[in-house]
Amino acid sequence: MTPSGPWVAEFADHSCALMRNFEQGDHSAMLELRQFLPGRLFEITAASPTLERRDRKLRTAVLPDDETEAPRTYRRVDGDDNWEGFIYTDTIDRNGESPPVPGSPQAIARDAAITGVSIQNGFSSDIVFETGPLDEAMRIMRHCTDDLVSAWGLDPQQQRNLSRQVDLGSKVSWFRQFLQISQRIEREYGIDNLKLLLLVDEDGNVTRCRATNLPDDVAAENAACEHVLKSADLQPALDANGHAVASYYLLWGYVVS
């Protein structure tokens, strides 16, 4: 599918998104890339009002050089006017490669080399979104995520140059209980894997918690956040000189990153 319009950016209070419409013949579809914090991990939405969604095992790829693979998590999504599709979590980097620092020459080169996004088994016809290079789109995304970091009271430049990011560490008894709590929340709200965005101070204490995939009215006030704020004991981030500094962390209901 080829673009039917430009990328549209959304600078929201708690996330950043780029959306674009595509078409081919009588069919149309939408691709959205959303982030809740800086990095190379995206919540990607592919949806269409004209292609019927299928229940087969979804496979995706970032073109031109990735083989399709099952995304780490995905769920169905339905919208107004017969829109239906999927939301999945993935990077835009090559499979198996360590993600480059956002905005680095390596990341910019990778973004510029991208030609599209492939969705297989998800709809009545497979989709290739012919996005073209994403270097300019990712520049806009970095501007938005830098604004998020600044709103958290952190320095975006310092965060890009950390010598160590926040780490789960070895004291994980609290994490086992978090998994139990997250499973209950996932069943209650019908989500795939609970994701918590944490702000962590220089002592490794969680000072703020917000779920990225729960409704707004419970995103910051839920049992998982209550537990993490009270019990989590993380290794703090280190700046370029090796000094402990406040930073952020994404905690998953089945894996951490």
Backbone bond lengths (Angstrom), bond angles and torsions (degrees), N, CA, C in turn:
res aa  C-N    CA-C-N  psi(-1)  N-CA   C-N-CA  omega(-1)  CA-C   N-CA-C  phi
1 M - - - 1.461 - - 1.525 109.87 -
2 T 1.305 116.53 141.08 1.453 121.11 179.45 1.524 110.34 -102.63
3 P 1.325 118.08 154.75 1.468 120.34 -178.55 1.519 111.70 -63.55
4 S 1.337 115.51 141.07 1.460 121.23 173.95 1.521 110.94 -107.91
5 G 1.323 116.55 5.15 1.455 122.12 178.37 1.518 109.82 -173.42
6 P 1.331 117.98 177.05 1.466 121.22 -178.98 1.522 111.57 -80.20
7 W 1.330 115.92 170.89 1.455 120.82 169.53 1.527 108.73 -65.06
8 V 1.309 116.68 138.67 1.463 122.82 175.48 1.523 107.81 -115.18
9 A 1.323 117.13 124.04 1.466 122.08 -176.57 1.525 110.57 -94.41
10 E 1.331 115.34 143.33 1.465 122.02 174.63 1.518 108.13 -124.50
11 F 1.325 116.71 113.67 1.463 122.90 175.94 1.521 107.25 -98.81
12 A 1.329 117.14 87.33 1.457 121.99 -176.85 1.527 110.60 -89.83
13 D 1.343 116.13 173.90 1.462 120.08 -177.65 1.520 112.29 -65.81
14 H 1.330 117.22 -34.44 1.462 120.14 -173.45 1.527 113.75 -125.01
15 S 1.318 117.89 7.39 1.463 120.17 -179.94 1.513 109.96 -160.08
16 C 1.332 114.77 170.18 1.456 123.05 177.77 1.527 107.72 -130.54
17 A 1.331 117.26 140.19 1.461 118.95 -178.11 1.515 110.94 -144.35
18 L 1.332 114.14 150.35 1.457 123.68 170.81 1.525 107.32 -124.39
19 M 1.338 116.54 128.48 1.460 121.52 -176.89 1.522 109.34 -126.73
20 R 1.345 115.03 143.52 1.464 119.16 179.00 1.517 109.81 -149.38
21 N 1.331 116.29 141.37 1.455 122.17 177.46 1.520 110.57 -97.16
22 F 1.336 115.34 146.43 1.460 122.41 -178.78 1.520 108.99 -133.47
23 E 1.344 116.04 159.26 1.458 119.79 178.99 1.523 110.52 -151.19
24 Q 1.305 113.95 155.11 1.461 122.12 173.14 1.523 107.89 -154.95
25 G 1.336 116.64 114.26 1.451 119.94 -176.62 1.517 111.14 60.14
26 D 1.332 115.82 -125.90 1.463 120.50 -179.20 1.527 112.91 -87.93
27 H 1.306 117.48 1.19 1.464 120.98 -174.61 1.529 111.49 -106.17
28 S 1.322 114.66 147.68 1.466 121.46 176.23 1.520 109.00 -136.44
29 A 1.326 115.53 158.46 1.466 121.50 -179.95 1.514 108.97 -157.69
30 M 1.315 114.95 165.02 1.456 122.36 -179.38 1.514 109.77 -127.56
31 L 1.335 115.82 140.29 1.460 122.69 174.85 1.519 108.18 -121.14
32 E 1.336 116.05 130.59 1.474 120.95 177.69 1.516 109.24 -128.59
33 L 1.331 115.90 134.68 1.462 123.45 174.08 1.519 107.27 -114.06
34 R 1.340 117.54 120.86 1.470 121.23 -176.80 1.520 110.22 -127.24
35 Q 1.335 115.38 141.31 1.466 122.27 176.10 1.523 109.83 -130.70
36 F 1.344 114.64 147.79 1.452 121.60 176.96 1.523 112.21 -110.91
37 L 1.330 116.36 -5.04 1.450 123.13 178.88 1.520 107.28 -163.65
38 P 1.339 118.46 162.71 1.462 119.64 178.74 1.531 111.45 -62.47
39 G 1.311 115.28 158.06 1.451 120.11 178.70 1.505 111.40 138.34
40 R 1.317 115.65 -163.77 1.457 121.14 -177.26 1.533 111.56 -116.68
41 L 1.329 116.41 13.45 1.460 121.51 -179.80 1.527 109.19 -101.72
42 F 1.335 116.19 132.42 1.456 121.76 -175.51 1.522 111.32 -128.06
43 E 1.314 115.41 149.01 1.455 121.85 165.45 1.531 105.46 -96.65
44 I 1.324 116.57 113.38 1.460 122.17 -171.20 1.526 109.26 -109.37
45 T 1.320 115.64 129.70 1.455 121.58 176.98 1.523 109.59 -111.96
46 A 1.320 115.91 129.40 1.462 122.60 171.82 1.526 106.93 -123.35
47 A 1.324 116.97 122.10 1.464 120.17 -176.15 1.522 109.93 -146.88
48 S 1.342 115.40 154.72 1.465 120.89 -177.88 1.525 110.00 -147.29
49 P 1.344 117.06 144.42 1.475 120.23 173.06 1.525 112.59 -92.46
50 T 1.335 117.29 -6.55 1.466 120.51 -174.26 1.517 113.58 -118.47
51 L 1.319 118.42 -18.94 1.457 122.10 178.72 1.523 108.96 -102.48
52 E 1.306 116.74 129.60 1.460 121.26 -178.17 1.523 110.53 -75.50
53 R 1.321 115.92 135.06 1.471 120.17 178.51 1.523 109.72 -73.36
54 R 1.318 116.42 143.59 1.451 123.14 177.80 1.522 110.33 -111.41
55 D 1.321 116.67 159.12 1.462 122.24 -178.96 1.526 112.39 -100.13
56 R 1.318 116.53 17.18 1.455 119.45 177.55 1.528 110.37 -79.16
57 K 1.330 116.24 169.42 1.459 121.43 -176.45 1.524 110.60 -70.23
58 L 1.317 116.27 115.83 1.458 122.29 -176.97 1.525 110.89 -65.53
59 R 1.327 115.68 138.30 1.459 122.42 174.43 1.531 108.00 -134.81
60 T 1.329 115.79 141.68 1.463 120.23 -176.12 1.521 110.19 -137.66
61 A 1.326 115.35 163.87 1.465 121.01 176.57 1.515 108.77 -157.69
62 V 1.331 115.70 150.47 1.460 122.61 169.82 1.525 106.72 -101.33
63 L 1.303 116.92 122.50 1.458 122.58 -173.36 1.533 110.58 -91.87
64 P 1.352 116.83 152.78 1.463 126.25 16.82 1.528 115.95 -99.54
65 D 1.326 119.03 -2.54 1.465 117.90 -163.63 1.517 115.11 -115.55
66 D 1.310 119.26 9.11 1.465 120.07 179.10 1.526 111.29 -100.70
67 E 1.332 115.53 142.42 1.449 120.82 166.90 1.532 108.14 -81.26
68 T 1.324 116.83 146.80 1.467 118.37 179.78 1.529 110.00 -66.39
69 E 1.318 115.34 145.25 1.458 121.07 176.10 1.512 108.65 -149.16
70 A 1.331 115.99 161.46 1.457 120.57 177.50 1.530 109.06 -72.08
71 P 1.326 119.22 128.34 1.465 120.80 177.86 1.521 111.12 -63.31
72 R 1.331 116.41 154.99 1.472 120.51 -175.69 1.521 112.12 -62.75
73 T 1.307 117.74 -35.55 1.465 121.11 172.47 1.516 108.05 -146.55
74 Y 1.321 117.15 149.52 1.465 120.31 171.16 1.521 109.19 -158.45
75 R 1.318 115.12 159.06 1.458 121.43 177.67 1.522 109.00 -148.21
76 R 1.317 116.01 159.95 1.458 120.81 177.23 1.527 110.45 -75.66
77 V 1.325 115.10 153.92 1.457 120.57 175.61 1.525 107.89 -141.48
78 D 1.330 115.76 139.59 1.458 122.01 178.38 1.521 108.60 -126.21
79 G 1.330 115.98 139.99 1.456 120.96 179.98 1.513 111.54 -127.87
80 D 1.316 115.62 -175.61 1.461 121.24 178.43 1.532 110.44 -70.35
81 D 1.315 116.18 161.88 1.470 123.15 175.49 1.529 112.10 57.31
82 N 1.342 115.68 40.06 1.469 122.38 173.63 1.530 114.71 68.22
83 W 1.320 117.90 17.28 1.462 119.89 174.40 1.530 108.84 -72.60
84 E 1.336 116.43 134.01 1.457 121.35 175.06 1.523 109.30 -150.12
85 G 1.320 114.72 149.73 1.460 118.29 -177.87 1.507 112.07 -179.86
86 F 1.324 115.28 -143.99 1.454 122.11 -173.94 1.527 110.39 -139.25
87 I 1.325 114.95 150.13 1.461 122.28 166.86 1.521 106.57 -117.86
88 Y 1.321 116.70 125.25 1.460 120.37 179.59 1.520 110.57 -134.64
89 T 1.311 115.72 160.08 1.461 122.34 -178.16 1.516 109.47 -108.01
90 D 1.338 116.59 128.68 1.463 120.22 -177.78 1.519 109.09 -163.52
91 T 1.328 115.35 168.63 1.454 121.54 172.07 1.528 108.47 -100.09
92 I 1.335 116.60 171.68 1.461 120.47 173.01 1.522 110.09 -108.15
93 D 1.332 115.77 17.14 1.460 120.79 178.80 1.520 110.46 -95.58
94 R 1.300 116.59 167.66 1.450 120.93 179.76 1.524 109.98 -64.86
95 N 1.331 115.30 142.30 1.452 120.35 179.02 1.522 110.91 -56.64
96 G 1.332 116.54 130.55 1.453 121.13 175.08 1.507 114.85 85.82
97 E 1.327 119.05 -6.09 1.458 121.04 -179.27 1.526 110.63 -95.65
98 S 1.328 115.58 146.22 1.462 119.99 175.43 1.526 108.76 -67.60
99 P 1.329 117.31 134.74 1.469 118.73 -177.42 1.520 111.50 -68.26
100 P 1.335 118.11 136.33 1.464 120.61 176.19 1.525 110.72 -75.02
101 V 1.323 116.00 162.93 1.464 120.85 176.68 1.528 108.56 -67.12
102 P 1.337 118.26 129.02 1.470 119.75 179.15 1.523 111.59 -54.04
103 G 1.321 116.50 132.71 1.450 121.45 179.87 1.511 114.76 86.04
104 S 1.331 117.73 -7.29 1.463 120.83 177.87 1.525 109.61 -73.18
105 P 1.347 118.07 161.21 1.467 119.20 177.41 1.518 112.70 -55.61
106 Q 1.344 116.86 -35.99 1.468 119.94 179.51 1.532 110.82 -65.68
107 A 1.338 116.11 -42.79 1.463 119.49 -179.97 1.525 111.50 -66.87
108 I 1.332 116.96 -42.84 1.461 120.74 -179.69 1.529 110.47 -63.26
109 A 1.338 116.64 -40.61 1.466 120.25 178.52 1.529 110.51 -64.01
110 R 1.329 116.33 -41.87 1.464 120.04 177.97 1.520 110.27 -61.96
111 D 1.338 117.69 -47.61 1.454 121.52 -178.47 1.530 111.28 -60.70
112 A 1.341 116.40 -39.12 1.459 121.02 -178.39 1.522 112.15 -69.93
113 A 1.331 117.34 -22.50 1.465 121.46 -177.41 1.524 112.77 -86.27
114 I 1.327 117.23 -13.06 1.469 120.73 -177.50 1.526 110.22 -68.95
115 T 1.321 116.31 139.57 1.463 121.33 177.66 1.523 112.96 -115.97
116 G 1.342 118.09 -21.16 1.450 118.22 -178.43 1.511 113.07 178.79
117 V 1.326 114.90 -179.06 1.460 123.52 178.41 1.527 107.68 -128.52
118 S 1.323 115.98 128.94 1.469 121.81 -178.08 1.524 109.99 -106.25
119 I 1.332 116.05 133.72 1.459 123.07 176.55 1.524 107.71 -121.69
120 Q 1.308 117.07 117.18 1.464 121.52 -179.72 1.526 110.53 -117.42
121 N 1.321 115.65 145.69 1.469 124.23 175.75 1.519 113.82 70.79
122 G 1.321 118.47 2.44 1.455 119.37 -176.51 1.518 114.46 -92.06
123 F 1.335 116.31 -24.65 1.463 120.67 -174.67 1.530 109.95 -133.46
124 S 1.321 115.26 175.14 1.466 119.81 179.79 1.524 111.63 -61.93
125 S 1.313 117.85 -24.04 1.464 123.41 170.13 1.522 108.38 -132.84
126 D 1.328 117.21 142.34 1.456 120.40 175.87 1.532 109.30 -64.50
127 I 1.333 115.80 150.12 1.459 121.52 -176.94 1.521 109.61 -119.52
128 V 1.324 115.94 136.47 1.462 122.00 165.32 1.523 106.87 -119.51
129 F 1.324 116.36 110.94 1.463 121.57 174.87 1.529 107.77 -80.56
130 E 1.322 117.37 111.48 1.464 121.37 -178.78 1.532 108.85 -83.94
131 T 1.317 115.48 78.97 1.463 121.21 -174.53 1.515 112.98 -72.35
132 G 1.342 117.52 -30.57 1.448 120.48 -168.29 1.515 109.78 74.11
133 P 1.336 118.11 -176.09 1.476 121.66 -178.20 1.522 112.18 -55.70
134 L 1.342 115.27 143.36 1.467 120.52 -177.56 1.532 112.91 -109.33
135 D 1.333 118.52 11.12 1.466 118.97 -175.33 1.526 111.79 -63.63
136 E 1.324 118.93 -41.34 1.459 120.47 179.91 1.525 110.43 -71.58
137 A 1.332 117.50 -39.39 1.459 120.44 177.53 1.522 110.98 -61.68
138 M 1.339 117.35 -40.61 1.461 120.58 179.87 1.529 111.48 -71.25
139 R 1.326 118.15 -27.81 1.462 120.21 174.93 1.531 109.67 -63.50
140 I 1.322 116.34 -41.91 1.462 120.48 177.41 1.528 110.30 -65.62
141 M 1.340 116.41 -40.63 1.463 119.72 178.90 1.524 111.15 -62.62
142 R 1.331 117.49 -41.78 1.478 120.09 179.05 1.525 110.93 -62.70
143 H 1.320 116.76 -38.00 1.463 119.90 177.96 1.527 110.06 -60.18
144 C 1.329 116.49 -42.54 1.461 120.65 179.70 1.524 111.56 -67.90
145 T 1.334 118.06 -45.80 1.470 119.45 -178.79 1.532 111.20 -67.66
146 D 1.325 117.48 -30.64 1.474 119.45 172.97 1.524 110.40 -62.40
147 D 1.333 116.52 -38.18 1.464 119.67 176.99 1.532 110.78 -63.76
148 L 1.354 117.26 -38.75 1.462 120.21 176.64 1.523 110.54 -60.57
149 V 1.336 116.09 -47.87 1.465 120.75 -178.99 1.528 110.57 -59.97
150 S 1.313 116.87 -43.10 1.470 119.93 178.36 1.518 111.26 -62.63
151 A 1.331 116.94 -38.42 1.463 120.67 178.90 1.520 111.51 -65.76
152 W 1.339 117.66 -24.17 1.467 121.64 176.70 1.525 111.91 -81.77
153 G 1.341 117.46 -1.11 1.454 121.25 -179.23 1.516 113.55 83.97
154 L 1.333 117.00 20.03 1.460 121.89 -178.80 1.521 109.94 -113.38
155 D 1.342 116.12 160.04 1.457 122.89 179.61 1.530 108.93 -93.96
156 P 1.338 119.03 114.39 1.465 120.25 -177.90 1.524 113.34 -57.72
157 Q 1.335 117.28 -39.56 1.461 119.72 -179.51 1.523 111.15 -64.99
158 Q 1.314 117.02 -42.63 1.465 120.43 177.40 1.524 110.87 -61.99
159 Q 1.330 116.56 -41.30 1.460 120.33 -178.42 1.526 112.04 -66.09
160 R 1.329 117.49 -30.92 1.465 120.19 178.33 1.518 112.31 -71.43
161 N 1.331 116.30 -21.27 1.461 120.14 -173.70 1.526 113.02 -113.39
162 L 1.312 117.61 26.77 1.461 121.05 178.16 1.529 110.13 -63.90
163 S 1.340 115.29 141.03 1.467 118.89 172.94 1.527 110.64 -85.53
164 R 1.335 117.05 -18.36 1.462 121.91 172.75 1.515 109.10 -151.29
165 Q 1.316 115.69 130.99 1.459 120.12 174.96 1.525 109.93 -82.49
166 V 1.325 116.01 165.70 1.462 120.32 174.94 1.528 108.48 -53.95
167 D 1.347 115.34 139.42 1.464 120.45 -176.78 1.523 109.63 -129.81
168 L 1.331 115.06 149.41 1.460 120.29 179.68 1.518 111.83 -61.50
169 G 1.333 117.31 -35.31 1.459 120.72 179.51 1.517 112.12 77.63
170 S 1.313 115.85 -168.13 1.468 121.29 -173.98 1.527 113.40 -100.91
171 K 1.330 118.10 -12.89 1.463 121.29 -178.93 1.525 108.75 -90.29
172 V 1.333 115.44 87.16 1.460 118.90 -169.09 1.529 113.22 -113.14
173 S 1.326 118.42 15.61 1.467 118.39 178.16 1.525 110.42 -61.86
174 W 1.329 117.48 -36.21 1.457 120.92 178.02 1.530 111.19 -65.75
175 F 1.331 116.08 -29.61 1.459 120.28 -176.97 1.531 111.30 -70.04
176 R 1.319 116.70 -35.99 1.468 119.27 178.41 1.522 110.69 -62.41
177 Q 1.329 116.42 -40.53 1.461 118.87 177.27 1.525 111.09 -68.57
178 F 1.328 116.45 -36.36 1.461 120.10 176.10 1.526 111.01 -58.26
179 L 1.325 118.31 -41.85 1.459 121.60 179.26 1.528 111.06 -60.61
180 Q 1.334 116.68 -40.80 1.458 120.07 179.04 1.531 110.69 -64.81
181 I 1.329 115.79 -43.41 1.467 120.04 179.35 1.521 110.54 -64.93
182 S 1.328 117.04 -43.26 1.462 120.69 -177.41 1.527 111.32 -63.64
183 Q 1.333 117.24 -35.51 1.460 120.16 179.12 1.527 111.14 -64.50
184 R 1.330 116.36 -38.29 1.464 119.51 177.52 1.534 110.45 -65.42
185 I 1.331 116.40 -42.21 1.464 120.59 179.92 1.526 110.74 -65.77
186 E 1.313 116.59 -40.27 1.467 120.57 179.16 1.520 111.53 -61.00
187 R 1.319 116.56 -41.33 1.473 119.85 177.61 1.526 111.01 -66.41
188 E 1.323 116.22 -40.74 1.466 119.98 -177.14 1.517 112.10 -65.50
189 Y 1.344 117.15 -39.85 1.459 120.46 -174.49 1.527 113.59 -104.20
190 G 1.327 117.27 -0.17 1.453 120.70 176.90 1.519 114.11 64.96
191 I 1.327 117.26 38.29 1.462 121.56 178.72 1.517 109.41 -105.42
192 D 1.335 115.87 165.83 1.460 119.70 -176.55 1.521 111.48 -79.24
193 N 1.321 117.94 -67.13 1.461 122.45 -179.81 1.522 108.92 -135.66
194 L 1.316 116.27 121.30 1.455 120.60 179.65 1.528 109.82 -61.38
195 K 1.337 115.48 133.98 1.463 121.01 179.04 1.527 108.37 -124.27
196 L 1.322 116.49 125.44 1.457 121.91 179.63 1.520 110.04 -114.29
197 L 1.314 116.71 127.71 1.459 122.22 172.26 1.518 107.58 -91.90
198 L 1.330 116.45 118.75 1.458 122.27 -176.00 1.525 110.47 -111.90
199 L 1.326 116.71 140.93 1.457 121.86 164.45 1.516 107.15 -101.69
200 V 1.332 115.94 130.25 1.466 122.78 -171.64 1.520 108.62 -124.16
201 D 1.348 117.37 127.88 1.464 119.72 -177.91 1.522 111.40 -81.88
202 E 1.330 115.95 -178.28 1.467 121.26 -174.53 1.523 112.92 -70.09
203 D 1.323 117.82 -9.16 1.463 121.36 175.66 1.527 112.26 -99.20
204 G 1.317 118.17 0.42 1.461 121.75 -179.94 1.517 114.03 88.32
205 N 1.334 117.24 9.24 1.466 120.85 178.90 1.529 110.56 -89.01
206 V 1.319 117.22 141.36 1.454 121.67 177.14 1.525 108.60 -80.89
207 T 1.324 116.09 123.65 1.460 120.65 -178.17 1.519 113.28 -105.80
208 R 1.327 116.40 -16.75 1.464 120.33 178.88 1.524 108.47 -152.77
209 C 1.326 115.97 144.85 1.464 121.11 -178.09 1.519 108.73 -143.20
210 R 1.326 115.08 135.15 1.460 119.97 176.76 1.522 108.89 -148.58
211 A 1.320 117.49 128.47 1.462 122.01 175.77 1.521 109.42 -75.96
212 T 1.329 116.60 132.88 1.463 119.96 -179.18 1.523 112.40 -86.00
213 N 1.332 118.07 -14.05 1.466 119.62 -176.30 1.528 113.01 -128.19
214 L 1.349 115.38 34.04 1.463 121.41 170.44 1.522 109.06 -119.47
215 P 1.332 118.56 158.36 1.463 120.33 176.42 1.527 111.44 -56.00
216 D 1.342 115.81 151.05 1.460 120.90 -174.78 1.522 113.07 -56.51
217 D 1.337 117.58 -34.02 1.459 119.01 -174.54 1.525 112.94 -72.14
218 V 1.335 118.00 -15.02 1.465 120.41 177.78 1.531 112.12 -124.78
219 A 1.337 117.13 5.72 1.463 120.10 -175.71 1.527 112.34 -59.75
220 A 1.335 116.96 -38.37 1.460 120.46 -178.40 1.521 113.02 -103.66
221 E 1.325 116.64 -12.27 1.459 120.72 -178.78 1.521 109.00 -122.71
222 N 1.308 115.92 89.12 1.456 122.10 179.56 1.517 108.35 -149.80
223 A 1.319 116.87 165.94 1.464 121.12 -173.62 1.527 112.21 -64.19
224 A 1.323 117.26 -32.79 1.457 120.00 -179.39 1.519 110.68 -67.71
225 C 1.330 116.74 -46.70 1.464 119.78 177.89 1.532 111.08 -63.16
226 E 1.318 116.27 -41.58 1.467 119.88 178.81 1.528 110.83 -57.81
227 H 1.328 116.63 -43.02 1.467 120.96 179.92 1.519 111.03 -67.19
228 V 1.326 117.32 -45.89 1.465 120.78 -176.88 1.525 110.98 -65.38
229 L 1.329 117.24 -42.18 1.465 120.50 179.08 1.524 111.38 -61.46
230 K 1.321 116.67 -32.75 1.464 120.94 -176.85 1.524 112.55 -86.65
231 S 1.340 117.81 -35.64 1.458 119.35 -165.32 1.519 116.05 -119.67
232 A 1.332 119.35 -20.08 1.469 120.26 -173.90 1.526 111.20 -64.02
233 D 1.331 115.71 141.33 1.467 122.83 178.81 1.529 106.99 -134.52
234 L 1.332 116.42 97.46 1.456 122.25 -173.56 1.524 111.30 -107.12
235 Q 1.331 115.41 162.15 1.459 120.28 171.63 1.526 107.66 -85.77
236 P 1.327 118.06 125.15 1.469 119.46 -176.19 1.521 112.37 -70.29
237 A 1.325 115.27 162.48 1.457 121.14 174.34 1.527 109.85 -71.23
238 L 1.326 115.70 156.73 1.460 122.52 175.47 1.526 109.14 -119.93
239 D 1.333 116.43 136.54 1.461 119.12 178.74 1.528 110.39 -76.87
240 A 1.310 117.07 -173.98 1.458 121.34 -175.43 1.521 112.23 -62.34
241 N 1.340 117.11 -22.37 1.466 121.33 179.63 1.523 113.11 -97.82
242 G 1.320 117.06 5.77 1.459 120.79 177.63 1.508 114.57 86.10
243 H 1.326 118.45 12.15 1.454 121.93 179.43 1.532 110.24 -92.94
244 A 1.329 115.90 140.25 1.463 120.40 179.42 1.529 110.14 -66.01
245 V 1.330 115.90 134.43 1.462 121.77 179.97 1.523 109.28 -139.37
246 A 1.315 115.75 159.77 1.458 120.79 174.63 1.521 109.57 -69.43
247 S 1.328 116.47 148.65 1.459 120.67 -179.52 1.531 108.85 -159.97
248 Y 1.331 116.90 -163.98 1.454 122.94 -177.45 1.524 109.66 -127.48
249 Y 1.340 115.08 165.10 1.464 120.45 -176.50 1.518 109.08 -155.82
250 L 1.327 117.05 140.27 1.453 121.61 176.67 1.522 108.92 -105.74
251 L 1.326 115.78 116.66 1.471 122.45 -177.84 1.518 108.82 -107.36
252 W 1.338 116.03 126.10 1.457 121.85 -178.42 1.519 110.65 -103.69
253 G 1.331 114.98 158.75 1.457 120.29 176.72 1.504 114.37 -74.65
254 Y 1.327 117.92 -5.99 1.467 119.02 174.78 1.511 113.20 -140.06
255 V 1.340 117.68 -12.89 1.453 120.80 178.87 1.519 106.27 -154.49
256 V 1.320 116.43 156.12 1.451 120.42 179.07 1.520 108.26 -116.44
257 S 1.337 116.39 151.96 1.459 120.78 178.73 1.517 109.46 -146.48
